[in-house]
């Protein structure tokens, strides 16, 4: 279990965390994922990084969102310990990151942040 600095965006570090984490967890190219998010955003009259857009994207791929119960707060670090294998897109309060086989891939170390929900990539 480790934090690994990573961005799927080939050009810059920007406010595209849900796109980056989805591309990384699914093994798809950033541009391909961004285009799909943008298409959904246009359909929904919303921004590509908005939660309703992400939720629709995940639903289209059959990924079910699982929530962490507020009475049992779970840090990213604990989530990784509890999920040592598999691919996940993990939502924090205002951020998203990917977890692959217990390692966190992101631009910043969020190991102490609380997980709100996650999608298991199949």
C-alpha positions, 0 to 999 in steps of 0.5 A, a space after each residue: 500500500 503506497 501513494 504513487 504520484 500519477 496523472 493520466 492527463 498527458 499535458 498538465 496538472 489541472 482540475 480534472 481529478 474524476 477524469 484522471 482517476 477514471 482513466 487510470 482505474 479503467 486503463 483507458 486513455 485520458 482523451 477518450 474518457 474526457 470526451 465521454 464525460 463531455 458528451 454526457 455533460 452536454 446531454 445534462 447541461 452540466 460540467 464534465 467534472 460534476 457529480 451527476 455527469 460522473 454518476 451517469 458515466 459510471 452507470 453506463 459502464 455498470 459500475 455501482 457506487 458504494 457509500 461509506 457509512 458516516 458512522 464508520 469513517 474510513 480514510 483512504 489509507 484504511 480503504 486501501 488496507 480493506 481493498 488490497 486487490 482490485 481497481 477503484 475510483 474513490 470519491 472524497 468530499 471534493 476530490 477523486 482518486 484511483 486505487 489499484 491493488 491497494 496503491 493510491 494514484 493521484 497528484 497529492 497524498 490524500 491517505 488521511 482524507 475520508 472516503 465518501 464513496 467508491 466505484 469498483 471497476 470490473 
